[in-house]
Amino acid sequence: MHRRRFLQLMTAVLAATSLGGCSPSEPLRIGVHPWIGYESLYLAEEFGWLPDRLQLVKQHAASHSIEGLIAGDLDAAALTLDEALRVRGAGVPVRIVTVTDVSVGADVLLVRPGIDHLTDLPGRRVAVELDAVSGVMLFAVLDAAGLGTDDISVVDMPVNEHAEAWRRGIIDASVNYEPEASRLEAMGAVRLFDSSQLPETIFDVLVVTEEAVEGRPDDVRALVRAHFLGLRHMVRNLHDSVYRIASRQDISPALVRQSLATVMLPELSANHRYLARNGRLNLVANQLETVLLREGLLETRAGARRMADASFLPRSLP
C-alpha cells in the first residue's frame, strides 16, 4: 500500500510534453499505484467495468505516474491533490475529474512518549517526505501549532525509511500514513495529530490531461464511470472487496479494514459538491497552492481554481 513519492521534475523531461499524447486508436492510459483510495479502479478492471479502450498502467508509486504525465506517456493518473498541483505547475495541464478519497485519519504525526503537545515540537527531529503528501500534513500541523519549519529539525526522507530511523534513535517524530503508522506504533510511537483534525483537507484525486479531455471526452466519462462502479462494489460488497484487495496487495484483511477506516470514499453526490465551481476542492487547492509556493515546493502558480471539472461526473449509475 505504498503511497506517493514525488521526484524532482527535470527541465529536460518537460520538453517531452510536446511529444506523444493520446490518440483515439490507442488506449487511454491511466497511471495507478497501490493505495486504498484507488482500489476502485483495480476492482473495475477485475470485474470488466473498465472498457478495453482504457488501460491501467500499474506503478509502484505516484512518482512513476507523475513522470509518465510529464513525458506524455500517460493520459490520466490517480494522485494526491498536492501532486496534481505540482504536475500542473510543472507545465502539464491536467483537470481533476473525480475525488477518490478524503483522508480522515490516514495521515498522522507520531511522536516519542513525553512529547505531549504540538507546542513540545520545537527543536525536535521530525521525519517527513517533503515532496509527498506528508509534507502537506507537516505544514498543516505546524500551522495548527503556530510554528514554522525553522522551529523544528526537518529530516527529509521517504516514509518507508522512518521505522528504521526511529529504531536507530535518529528522529523524535514522524509524519506518515498506513502501513508505516502501524509499524511505528508497534515500536512505541504515540499518535499526537492526524488528518481527522483537518476535515476535508487532504484529497486523492483522478486527473486527466486537457488533451484527453478535449480529444476523448467519451473515454474520460467511461473512466469516471468505471471508478464509481468499482466504488459501489466496495460499499455494497465490503467483505469480498477486502479480501480481493488484501490478496492483490499481499497484506492482511485486517490492515485493509484499518486503512478503509482512515479514509472517506466520496460517492457521486459528494463528488458533485466537491467539484462544483465554488466547491471545497477548489478552495483547498487554492490554499494548498499558496502553502506550496511559500515552502518552495511550487515555483509558480498552477491555476488551482481552474482544475476541478465536474462535467464528467454521471448524474446516476445504472
Wavefront OBJ file of the C-alpha trace (Angstrom):
o trace
v 0.000 0.000 0.000
v 2.922 2.261 -0.701
v 1.932 5.803 -1.410
v 3.150 8.956 -3.080
v 6.757 9.709 -3.905
v 7.205 12.922 -5.907
v 10.624 13.006 -7.612
v 12.298 16.220 -8.729
v 10.924 17.355 -12.078
v 13.674 17.926 -14.624
v 13.603 20.610 -17.284
v 14.707 18.103 -19.889
v 11.654 15.978 -19.214
v 9.295 18.908 -19.670
v 10.295 19.115 -23.307
v 8.696 15.718 -23.798
v 5.234 17.146 -23.159
v 5.118 18.248 -26.774
v 5.619 14.656 -27.897
v 3.300 11.663 -27.717
v -0.199 12.365 -26.480
v -3.249 10.197 -26.691
v -4.736 9.064 -29.961
v -8.215 7.564 -30.414
v -6.549 4.464 -31.885
v -4.557 3.915 -28.681
v -5.932 3.088 -25.236
v -6.417 5.876 -22.746
v -3.517 5.235 -20.341
v -4.168 5.720 -16.625
v -1.334 5.622 -14.087
v -2.290 3.982 -10.804
v -0.425 2.586 -7.807
v -1.466 0.707 -4.662
v -3.476 2.890 -2.278
v -6.821 2.165 -0.695
v -8.437 5.177 -2.353
v -7.535 3.895 -5.818
v -8.775 0.333 -5.350
v -11.998 1.144 -7.186
v -10.038 1.198 -10.450
v -8.439 -2.201 -9.830
v -11.861 -3.636 -8.999
v -13.378 -2.062 -12.109
v -10.726 -3.759 -14.233
v -11.210 -7.067 -12.442
v -14.974 -7.089 -12.981
v -14.834 -5.883 -16.594
v -16.257 -2.414 -15.943
v -13.189 -0.793 -17.482
v -13.639 -0.756 -21.300
v -10.850 -2.214 -23.446
v -10.019 1.249 -24.765
v -8.928 2.201 -21.228
v -5.681 0.771 -19.852
v -4.456 0.829 -16.260
v -0.706 1.386 -16.184
v 0.151 -0.145 -12.816
v 3.015 1.510 -10.979
v 4.696 1.091 -7.596
v 4.475 4.759 -6.577
v 2.990 8.081 -7.605
v 6.374 9.255 -8.900
v 6.050 6.924 -11.875
v 2.642 8.334 -12.757
v 3.942 11.887 -12.417
v 6.864 11.159 -14.706
v 4.511 9.478 -17.166
v 2.241 12.510 -17.308
v 5.197 14.843 -17.844
v 6.697 12.656 -20.566
v 3.353 12.334 -22.352
v 3.222 8.571 -21.746
v 0.063 8.778 -19.639
v -3.267 10.467 -20.213
v -4.575 10.264 -16.650
v -3.432 9.286 -13.164
v -4.534 8.820 -9.569
v -2.644 11.344 -7.409
v -2.921 13.429 -4.283
v -4.149 17.000 -4.700
v -0.713 18.468 -3.987
v 0.855 16.162 -6.593
v -1.762 17.280 -9.124
v -0.910 20.906 -8.389
v 2.802 20.263 -8.851
v 2.240 18.446 -12.148
v 0.175 21.356 -13.413
v 2.725 23.823 -12.067
v 5.414 21.947 -13.996
v 3.632 22.793 -17.232
v 1.324 19.802 -17.760
v -2.304 20.985 -17.839
v -4.483 18.464 -16.008
v -8.025 18.577 -14.733
v -9.456 16.866 -11.671
v -12.457 14.799 -12.727
v -13.058 12.771 -9.551
v -12.223 12.856 -5.860
v -11.362 9.252 -4.992
v -10.880 9.641 -1.236
v -10.540 12.144 1.587
v -8.161 11.460 4.468
v -9.932 11.243 7.840
v -7.079 9.862 9.908
v -4.890 8.179 7.295
v -2.142 10.799 7.618
v -0.622 11.068 11.088
v 2.016 12.683 13.277
v 3.599 10.094 15.573
v 5.928 11.116 18.390
v 8.041 9.624 21.134
v 6.473 9.329 24.598
v 6.980 12.542 26.509
v 6.027 14.773 23.580
v 2.517 15.503 24.771
v 1.529 18.623 22.860
v 2.251 20.233 19.491
v 3.948 23.023 21.428
v 6.549 20.450 22.505
v 7.796 20.093 18.915
v 10.323 22.983 18.735
v 13.836 21.602 18.463
v 12.648 18.056 17.745
v 13.819 15.983 14.779
v 10.747 15.344 12.616
v 10.926 12.878 9.724
v 8.815 13.807 6.720
v 8.774 13.149 2.988
v 8.586 16.787 1.914
v 7.956 16.086 -1.756
v 4.879 13.997 -0.948
v 1.559 14.441 0.828
v 3.370 14.048 4.172
v 4.911 17.460 3.561
v 1.449 18.979 3.279
v 0.462 17.261 6.517
v 3.533 18.666 8.295
v 2.746 22.217 7.187
v -0.825 21.818 8.456
v 0.428 20.518 11.809
v 2.858 23.412 12.180
v 0.172 25.926 11.260
v -2.117 24.398 13.905
v 0.674 24.774 16.466
v 1.610 28.302 15.418
v 5.059 27.067 14.389
v 7.194 27.163 11.264
v 9.688 24.755 9.735
v 12.500 26.800 11.320
v 11.221 25.799 14.766
v 11.904 22.090 14.210
v 14.666 19.985 12.697
v 13.210 18.646 9.452
v 14.577 15.224 8.452
v 13.520 14.764 4.823
v 13.339 11.053 3.970
v 10.973 8.587 2.250
v 8.214 7.388 4.557
v 9.294 3.753 4.223
v 12.599 4.672 5.913
v 11.008 6.205 9.019
v 10.756 2.961 11.020
v 14.486 2.286 10.723
v 15.302 5.898 11.605
v 13.015 5.563 14.628
v 14.694 2.315 15.715
v 18.131 3.951 15.484
v 17.016 6.981 17.501
v 17.630 9.396 14.616
v 14.179 11.009 14.827
v 11.799 12.155 17.559
v 8.652 12.290 15.426
v 7.346 11.076 12.074
v 4.692 12.284 9.642
v 3.438 9.218 7.807
v 0.463 7.016 6.883
v -0.506 3.350 6.836
v 1.026 0.834 6.889
v 4.068 2.727 8.235
v 1.991 4.249 11.036
v 1.134 0.823 12.452
v 4.788 -0.235 12.291
v 5.895 2.791 14.290
v 3.069 2.441 16.805
v 4.206 -1.154 17.378
v 7.623 0.318 18.222
v 6.146 2.624 20.858
v 5.268 5.732 18.850
v 2.295 7.771 20.062
v -0.289 9.394 17.784
v -0.323 13.134 18.523
v -2.219 14.505 15.500
v -3.951 13.084 12.445
v -5.940 14.204 9.428
v -9.269 13.669 11.207
v -8.424 17.021 12.827
v -8.157 18.578 9.334
v -11.597 17.817 7.874
v -11.834 17.774 4.073
v -8.258 18.944 3.566
v -6.197 16.024 2.221
v -7.642 14.689 -1.049
v -6.747 11.955 -3.506
v -7.999 12.674 -6.998
v -8.207 11.331 -10.528
v -6.605 13.735 -13.005
v -6.818 13.734 -16.799
v -4.730 15.762 -19.240
v -6.536 18.546 -21.059
v -5.541 16.884 -24.330
v -7.534 13.788 -23.338
v -10.393 15.898 -22.001
v -10.721 17.729 -25.298
v -9.900 14.846 -27.664
v -11.502 11.859 -25.937
v -14.312 13.043 -23.671
v -16.285 9.786 -24.018
v -13.298 7.796 -22.766
v -12.900 10.163 -19.817
v -16.567 9.636 -18.960
v -16.062 5.868 -19.198
v -13.088 6.111 -16.825
v -15.041 8.117 -14.258
v -17.994 5.723 -14.532
v -15.684 2.729 -14.012
v -14.338 4.303 -10.817
v -17.830 4.707 -9.394
v -18.834 1.176 -10.351
v -15.757 -0.128 -8.540
v -16.538 2.083 -5.557
v -20.112 0.824 -5.450
v -18.822 -2.739 -5.250
v -16.553 -1.756 -2.345
v -19.502 -0.246 -0.476
v -22.064 -2.965 -1.186
v -19.723 -5.964 -1.053
v -17.219 -4.935 1.578
v -16.239 -8.443 2.682
v -15.496 -9.553 -0.880
v -13.630 -6.318 -1.648
v -11.464 -6.527 1.470
v -10.224 -9.995 0.570
v -9.633 -9.061 -3.078
v -7.602 -6.021 -2.009
v -5.669 -7.990 0.595
v -4.807 -10.682 -1.948
v -3.711 -8.165 -4.587
v -1.545 -6.149 -2.211
v -0.304 -9.153 -0.223
v -1.389 -7.695 3.115
v -3.787 -8.863 5.816
v -7.540 -8.245 5.553
v -7.297 -6.562 8.960
v -4.891 -3.964 7.567
v -7.217 -3.326 4.624
v -10.105 -2.701 7.027
v -7.893 -0.465 9.137
v -6.922 1.560 6.069
v -10.547 1.872 4.972
v -11.425 3.303 8.379
v -9.000 6.195 7.849
v -10.445 7.473 4.563
v -13.791 8.674 3.303
v -14.693 7.427 -0.179
v -16.982 10.070 -1.724
v -19.827 8.755 -3.836
v -21.462 10.649 -6.693
v -23.403 13.256 -4.728
v -20.346 14.208 -2.661
v -18.223 14.454 -5.805
v -20.704 16.844 -7.375
v -20.348 19.060 -4.293
v -16.553 18.821 -4.157
v -16.029 19.583 -7.849
v -18.542 22.431 -8.085
v -17.179 25.797 -9.219
v -17.169 27.136 -5.653
v -16.801 23.710 -4.052
v -14.494 22.574 -1.303
v -11.873 21.167 -3.686
v -11.215 24.494 -5.410
v -10.990 26.245 -2.042
v -8.499 23.737 -0.620
v -6.483 23.642 -3.858
v -6.083 27.415 -3.770
v -4.982 27.330 -0.126
v -2.621 24.444 -0.786
v -1.105 26.227 -3.777
v -0.246 29.156 -1.512
v 1.399 26.835 1.035
v 3.451 25.032 -1.628
v 4.645 28.351 -3.038
v 5.539 29.580 0.445
v 7.543 26.458 1.220
v 9.355 26.469 -2.129
v 7.703 23.258 -3.361
v 5.992 25.034 -6.240
v 7.780 27.565 -8.423
v 4.770 29.236 -9.981
v 1.016 29.296 -9.518
v -0.661 26.292 -11.088
v -4.084 27.821 -11.660
v -5.666 25.848 -8.815
v -9.114 27.369 -9.252
v -9.325 26.060 -12.827
v -8.544 22.425 -12.074
v -11.836 20.937 -10.856
v -14.121 19.717 -13.649
v -17.467 18.178 -12.676
v -18.686 17.802 -16.249
v -17.605 14.157 -16.499
v -19.466 13.016 -13.394
v -22.528 10.907 -14.196
v -25.803 12.002 -12.639
v -26.569 8.432 -11.650
v -25.388 4.863 -12.093
v -27.454 2.025 -13.590
l 1 2 3 4 5 6 7 8 9 10 11 12 13 14 15 16 17 18 19 20 21 22 23 24 25 26 27 28 29 30 31 32 33 34 35 36 37 38 39 40 41 42 43 44 45 46 47 48 49 50 51 52 53 54 55 56 57 58 59 60 61 62 63 64 65 66 67 68 69 70 71 72 73 74 75 76 77 78 79 80 81 82 83 84 85 86 87 88 89 90 91 92 93 94 95 96 97 98 99 100 101 102 103 104 105 106 107 108 109 110 111 112 113 114 115 116 117 118 119 120 121 122 123 124 125 126 127 128 129 130 131 132 133 134 135 136 137 138 139 140 141 142 143 144 145 146 147 148 149 150 151 152 153 154 155 156 157 158 159 160 161 162 163 164 165 166 167 168 169 170 171 172 173 174 175 176 177 178 179 180 181 182 183 184 185 186 187 188 189 190 191 192 193 194 195 196 197 198 199 200 201 202 203 204 205 206 207 208 209 210 211 212 213 214 215 216 217 218 219 220 221 222 223 224 225 226 227 228 229 230 231 232 233 234 235 236 237 238 239 240 241 242 243 244 245 246 247 248 249 250 251 252 253 254 255 256 257 258 259 260 261 262 263 264 265 266 267 268 269 270 271 272 273 274 275 276 277 278 279 280 281 282 283 284 285 286 287 288 289 290 291 292 293 294 295 296 297 298 299 300 301 302 303 304 305 306 307 308 309 310 311 312 313 314 315 316 317 318
